[in-house]
Amino acid sequence: MMVLVRVLALVSIIATGFAAPTALRAEDDGVHKLALQISDNDAEKMVAVLNIAANVSRFYSSIGEEVEIRIIAFNAGMHMLRTDTAPEQVANRVRGFSQSMPNVAFVGCGNTIDSMTRSEGKPPPIIEHSETVEAGVVELITLNEAGWTIVRP
């Protein structure tokens, strides 16, 4: 009898262990979800993020599938979304994305914007087609928990 109880307990633990990840998985709505992190003021990394977003968007479009992409900028990566400090090639491409790839969203970190405002004495000029979240890293955590793929080039 004791062996049977142990076997049933083990089966229950195993079944629960396999069921838990499924319960945590986000609803499968058929849309691929990618979050790209930019946290460095480095033109090459900014271009890499934009290239990845464009390539992923084109790939899924070519096979008839949808993809939602969020580029999350925080820390020094916020310069990618600033109209006064973004490298010219990056700024031009970011502007183009709003027209050619509406499935790509640019998201800035409110904490970083607040920090820049304090150090510069005025709010930094941010591209108009971006959105702001309270904390960029928290946004990445939230997206990860919702089943998004997070990539940091």
N, C-alpha and C positions, 0 to 999 in steps of 0.2 A: 504494500500500500504506500509506504514512504517513497519508494522508487517512482511509483506512478505520479505522486504529488510533485516530486522534483522534475520529472519529465514534463509534466503539464506546465509547471512554472517556467521551465526553460523555453518551451514552445511559445508561451505567452510573451516572454521577454524578447525572443527572436522576432515574433510577429509584430510586436509593438515597435521594435527597432527598425524594421523594414517599412512600417507604415508611417512613421514620423516624418521622414523626408518628403514623402508624397503630400502630407498634410501641409507642410511648410511651403511647397512649391506654389508659385503664382498661378493664377488662372491662365490657362493656355488659350489666348485669343487669336493665335495664328500670326501674331506680329512679333518679329524678332526685336530684341531690346538691347541696345549697346550704350554704355556710358563711357566716355573718354575723359580721362583726367589730365588737366594741364596745371602744373603748380610751379613751373620754372619760367623765368623770363629769358627764354632761349628760342630764338627764331627757328632753329632747326627742329626743335621739339614741337613748336607751334605748327610748322608746316607738316610735320609728320602726323599730328592729330588731324589736321584738315585733309591730308591725303587719305588717311585711314577712313575718315567719315565719308569722303567722296567715293572711295573704292568699295566700301561695304554697301553704301546706298545704291551704287550702280549695279553691283553684283545681284543684290536681292531684286532690284527692279528688272534685271535681265531675265530672271527666272520666274517673274510674276508674283513675287512675294513682297510683303511689306516689312519695313524695318523702321524703328524709331530710334533716333540717336540723340543723346544729350551730351554736349561738351561742357564739362564742369570745370570752371576756372577758379582757382583760389591761390592765396599766397602770391608769389611773384608771377604766377601764371595769369593773374588778372590783367597784366599789361596787354595780353592778347585781345582783351575786350575794351581797352582804353583807346579813345580816338586820338589822344595826344602822344602816346608812347608805343603803340603797336608798330612793329616793323611794317613798312609800306606794303611789301608783298603779302604779308599776313592780313593787314587791314583790308586790302583790295579783295582778297579771297573771302574773308568773313562777310563783307558787304554782298558779294556775289551769291553766297550760300542762301541768304534770305530770299532771293528770287528763284534760284535754280533748284534748291533742295529744301523745300519746306518741312521735310521730315527730320531736319537737323536743327536742334535748339541749342542756343548758347546761354549758359547759366553762370552768373557771377556770384561770388561769395559775399554776402552782406557784411560779415565780420571783417573781411579784407578791405572792403570799400570803406567801412568805418575807420579802420586803421589808417588807410591812405588819407582820408579826410582829416583826421587828427594831425598827422605828420605834415600834410601840405597846407593845412588851413582852409581848405575848400574841398568840396566833393570832386572826385576825379570824373572826367567826362567819359561816359560809358556808351558804347554803341547802342543805338535806340532799339534795335530789334532783339535785344537780349532780355532775359529775365533775371531777377535777383532772388536768391534764397537766403535764409538767415545764416546758414553755415554750409560751405561747400562740402566739407568732409561728412557732415551729417547727411547731406543729400546723397552722397555716394553710399553711405551705410544703408540709408532707406531704400535706395534703388537696388542694392545688392540683396537686401532682405526680401524685396519684391520679385526677385528672380532675374534681374538685369545682369548682363555680363559687363564687368568693369575692366577696362584696359588702361594702363598707363604706359604710353610709348616712351 
